[in-house]
Amino acid sequence: MKSKTEKTLKDEILEAAKRGSQERSRALVRSGERTQESMFLIAPSIVTTLKIRHRTTNL
């Protein structure tokens, strides 16, 4: 039986841009210009109003 090998594609320029953006965001938080909560993808005020229902196929 042959083992399947997976090759991942990497975009070095995109990765470098992402790391740069992360470092700028962390610097803003460290300096106090932004709060850590303001860096969240979804605002905390929205998260507190969400209601999540988990569904499963198991009975």
C-alpha positions as CSV (number, residue, x, y, z in Angstrom):
1,M,0.0,0.0,0.0
2,K,1.4,3.4,-1.0
3,S,1.4,6.1,1.6
4,K,0.0,9.4,0.5
5,T,2.3,12.4,1.0
6,E,0.8,15.8,1.1
7,K,2.7,18.8,-0.1
8,T,1.6,22.2,1.2
9,L,2.0,25.3,-0.9
10,K,3.6,28.3,0.8
11,D,3.5,31.8,-0.3
12,E,6.6,33.4,1.3
13,I,5.6,36.9,0.5
14,L,2.1,36.4,2.0
15,E,3.6,34.8,5.1
16,A,6.1,37.7,5.5
17,A,3.3,40.3,5.2
18,K,1.2,38.4,7.7
19,R,4.0,38.3,10.2
20,G,4.7,42.0,9.7
21,S,1.0,42.8,10.3
22,Q,1.0,40.7,13.4
23,E,4.1,42.5,14.8
24,R,2.6,45.9,14.1
25,S,-0.6,44.9,15.9
26,R,1.3,43.6,18.9
27,A,3.4,46.8,19.0
28,L,0.2,48.8,19.1
29,V,-1.1,46.7,22.0
30,R,2.2,47.0,23.9
31,S,2.3,50.8,23.5
32,G,-1.3,51.1,24.7
33,E,-2.6,52.7,21.5
34,R,-5.0,49.8,21.0
35,T,-6.5,47.3,23.4
36,Q,-6.1,43.6,22.9
37,E,-9.9,43.3,22.7
38,S,-10.0,45.8,19.8
39,M,-7.8,43.4,17.8
40,F,-10.4,40.6,17.9
41,L,-12.0,39.5,14.6
42,I,-15.5,39.7,16.1
43,A,-16.2,42.6,18.5
44,P,-16.8,41.5,22.2
45,S,-20.1,43.3,22.2
46,I,-21.3,41.1,19.4
47,V,-19.9,37.9,20.9
48,T,-21.8,38.4,24.2
49,T,-25.1,38.5,22.2
50,L,-24.5,35.3,20.2
51,K,-26.4,32.2,21.0
52,I,-24.7,29.0,19.6
53,R,-26.6,25.8,19.3
54,H,-24.6,22.6,18.8
55,R,-26.3,19.9,16.7
56,T,-25.2,16.3,16.4
57,T,-26.3,13.3,14.4
58,N,-25.8,11.0,17.3
59,L,-28.9,10.0,19.2
